[in-house]
């Protein structure tokens, strides 16, 4: 039996445990097709984190939802150009 419960959302970005690190192969698989299972996995993985950051910035309700969508559109548009760099986290 697999545990399908969502991961607990950390209180601060600095509190993100190793289990929240992005797998580089997931990023590569998510490029190019918004209907890809990898893109859906990336969205479901980062959605709680993005909500947390936006709530910490003071956004609520429709504003939070609008910005959440903008974050993921921006991510989609820049994913092809993303290059892994030492000491820079993907979520940054």
C-alpha positions as CSV (number, residue, x, y, z in Angstrom):
1,X,0.0,0.0,0.0
2,X,1.4,3.4,-1.0
3,X,0.9,6.5,1.1
4,X,-0.9,9.0,-1.2
5,X,-1.3,11.6,1.5
6,X,0.2,15.0,0.6
7,X,3.5,16.0,2.0
8,X,3.3,18.4,5.0
9,X,4.0,22.0,3.8
10,X,6.9,23.6,5.6
11,X,6.4,26.8,7.5
12,X,9.3,28.6,5.7
13,X,11.3,28.1,2.5
14,X,14.4,27.5,4.6
15,X,12.6,24.7,6.4
16,X,12.0,22.6,3.2
17,X,13.4,19.1,3.9
18,X,15.4,17.1,1.4
19,X,12.1,15.3,0.5
20,X,11.0,18.5,-1.2
21,X,14.0,18.8,-3.5
22,X,13.2,18.6,-7.2
23,X,14.4,15.6,-9.2
24,X,16.3,16.9,-12.2
25,X,14.9,14.2,-14.4
26,X,11.3,15.4,-13.5
27,X,12.2,18.8,-14.9
28,X,13.6,17.3,-18.1
29,X,10.5,15.1,-18.5
30,X,8.1,18.0,-17.9
31,X,9.5,20.1,-20.7
32,X,7.6,20.5,-24.0
33,X,4.2,19.0,-23.3
34,X,1.7,20.5,-20.8
35,X,-0.3,17.3,-21.0
36,X,2.6,15.2,-20.0
37,X,2.2,13.1,-16.8
38,X,5.6,14.7,-15.7
39,X,4.2,18.2,-16.0
40,X,1.2,17.2,-13.9
41,X,3.5,15.6,-11.4
42,X,5.6,18.8,-11.2
43,X,2.4,20.9,-10.8
44,X,1.1,18.7,-8.0
45,X,4.5,18.7,-6.3
46,X,5.0,22.5,-6.3
47,X,1.4,23.6,-5.9
48,X,1.5,23.4,-2.0
49,X,4.8,25.2,-1.9
50,X,3.6,28.0,-4.2
51,X,0.5,28.5,-2.1
52,X,2.6,28.7,1.0
53,X,4.9,31.3,-0.4
54,X,1.9,33.4,-1.7
55,X,0.1,33.1,1.6
56,X,3.2,34.2,3.4
57,X,3.3,37.2,1.0
58,X,-0.2,38.1,2.2
59,X,-2.3,37.0,-0.8
60,X,-5.7,35.4,-0.3
61,X,-8.7,34.2,-2.3
62,X,-8.9,35.1,-5.9
63,X,-5.6,37.1,-5.8
64,X,-3.8,34.1,-4.6
65,X,-5.3,31.9,-7.3
66,X,-4.5,34.4,-10.0
67,X,-0.9,34.6,-8.9
68,X,-0.6,30.9,-8.5
69,X,-1.7,30.5,-12.1
70,X,0.8,33.2,-13.2
71,X,3.6,31.4,-11.4
72,X,2.9,28.2,-13.2
73,X,2.5,29.9,-16.6
74,X,5.9,31.6,-16.0
75,X,7.4,28.3,-15.0
76,X,6.0,26.6,-18.1
77,X,7.3,29.4,-20.4
78,X,10.8,29.2,-18.8
79,X,11.2,25.5,-18.3
80,X,12.9,24.9,-21.6
81,X,15.6,27.5,-20.7
82,X,16.2,26.2,-17.2
83,X,19.7,25.1,-16.5
84,X,20.8,23.5,-13.2
85,X,23.4,25.6,-11.5
86,X,25.3,24.8,-8.4
87,X,24.0,26.4,-5.2
88,X,20.8,27.5,-6.9
89,X,17.6,25.7,-6.0
90,X,15.0,25.1,-8.7
91,X,12.3,26.5,-6.5
92,X,14.2,29.8,-6.1
